[in-house]
Amino acid sequence: MYRIKDGAIQVLLAHPGGPYFVNKDDGHWSIPKGEPGPDEDLILTAQREFEEETGLKPTGPFIPLQAVKQKGGKVVHAWAFQGDCDPATIHSNTFTMEWPPKSGQQQTFPEIDRAEFFDLKTAQRKVKAAQVGLIDELETIVELK
């Protein structure tokens, strides 16, 4: 999701939830994304995952962006769309994991613990390195009016 505010493009990024990312910031944010189900269409996956991770239903038109490959080998397919929201109202789905490690205790955490709109320069610093290309491409596609 991107918006144009005060004549500048801003991108919505999500900060991963869970105990491993509590004190991590620059280079750890991401576009809301997820894994496709078997035979699931990629654009439908993107829409479903955006809604699950933010509680917001994305609306097109959707602009296809070039896929990027992350450090761990995951290929991220992304589409941009213009929209707006109050990031403070975002409500993410959750996951459960053993925490603390080797404690035998299960705890539930949000997939994303917060989201924010960032100007493009800040977004390039905040987002995972492999996703910087998505921000750069968006900048070349979106026309400021």
C-alpha positions in Angstrom: 0.0 0.0 0.0 1.2 3.4 -0.8 -0.2 6.9 -0.4 0.7 10.4 -1.6 0.8 12.8 1.3 2.0 16.4 1.2 3.3 15.8 -2.4 5.4 12.7 -1.5 5.0 9.0 -1.9 4.8 7.1 1.4 4.9 3.3 1.7 3.2 1.1 4.3 5.7 -1.3 5.9 5.1 -3.9 8.6 7.4 -4.7 11.5 7.6 -8.5 12.3 6.1 -9.6 15.6 7.5 -12.1 18.0 10.3 -12.0 20.5 13.2 -12.2 18.0 12.4 -8.8 16.4 11.5 -6.7 19.5 14.7 -4.7 19.4 15.3 -4.8 15.6 14.4 -1.9 13.4 16.3 -0.8 10.3 16.6 -3.6 7.7 13.9 -5.7 9.3 10.6 -4.2 8.1 8.7 -5.7 5.2 5.8 -5.3 2.9 2.9 -7.4 4.3 3.3 -10.7 2.5 3.0 -14.5 2.9 3.1 -17.9 1.3 0.7 -19.0 -1.4 -1.4 -22.2 -0.8 -1.3 -25.0 -3.3 -2.3 -23.8 -6.7 -3.3 -20.4 -5.2 -3.1 -17.5 -7.6 -0.2 -15.1 -6.6 -2.3 -11.9 -6.7 -5.0 -13.5 -4.6 -2.3 -14.7 -2.2 -1.0 -11.1 -1.9 -4.5 -9.8 -1.2 -5.3 -12.5 1.3 -2.0 -12.0 3.2 -2.3 -8.3 3.2 -5.7 -8.6 4.8 -4.6 -11.2 7.3 -1.6 -9.2 8.4 -3.3 -5.8 8.6 -7.0 -6.4 8.9 -7.5 -4.1 5.9 -9.0 -5.3 2.6 -6.8 -4.1 -0.3 -8.5 -2.6 -3.3 -7.0 -2.2 -6.8 -6.1 -1.3 -9.3 -3.0 -3.4 -8.5 0.3 -2.5 -10.1 2.6 -5.6 -10.6 6.2 -5.2 -9.4 9.2 -7.2 -10.4 9.7 -10.2 -8.1 12.6 -10.1 -5.7 14.6 -12.9 -4.1 15.3 -12.6 -0.3 18.5 -13.7 1.4 17.0 -17.0 2.5 15.9 -17.8 -1.1 12.2 -16.9 -0.8 10.9 -15.2 -3.9 8.5 -12.3 -3.1 5.9 -11.4 -5.7 4.4 -8.0 -5.0 1.7 -5.6 -6.3 1.4 -2.0 -5.3 -1.9 -0.2 -4.8 -2.9 3.2 -3.6 -4.7 3.4 -0.3 -4.7 5.0 3.1 -5.3 4.0 6.7 -4.4 4.8 10.3 -1.5 2.4 11.0 -2.4 2.4 14.7 -5.6 0.5 13.8 -3.9 -2.4 12.1 -4.7 -5.8 13.6 -2.6 -8.7 12.6 -3.2 -12.5 12.7 -1.1 -14.4 15.2 1.2 -17.4 15.4 2.2 -19.6 18.3 5.7 -20.7 19.3 7.6 -22.1 22.2 8.8 -19.1 24.3 11.2 -18.8 26.1 13.2 -21.4 24.1 13.2 -24.9 25.7 10.7 -23.9 28.3 7.9 -26.1 27.0 5.6 -23.0 27.2 3.7 -21.8 24.1 3.0 -18.2 23.6 1.0 -16.4 20.9 2.4 -13.4 19.0 1.1 -11.1 16.2 2.7 -11.7 12.8 3.3 -8.0 12.7 3.4 -5.9 15.8 3.1 -2.5 14.1 2.9 -0.8 10.7 3.8 2.6 9.6 3.9 4.8 6.5 7.4 5.9 5.5 8.7 8.3 2.9 10.7 6.5 0.2 14.1 7.3 1.6 13.2 6.1 5.1 11.4 3.0 3.7 14.6 2.0 1.8 16.5 2.0 5.1 13.7 0.3 7.1 12.8 -2.5 4.7 14.7 -5.8 4.3 17.6 -5.3 1.8 16.1 -7.6 -0.9 12.9 -5.6 -0.9 14.5 -2.2 -1.5 14.1 -2.9 -5.2 10.3 -2.9 -4.7 10.5 0.6 -3.2 12.8 1.8 -6.0 10.4 0.4 -8.7 7.4 2.0 -7.1 9.1 5.4 -7.2 9.6 5.1 -11.0 6.0 4.0 -11.6 4.0 6.4 -9.4 3.4 9.8 -10.8 3.0 12.6 -8.3 0.2 15.0 -9.1 
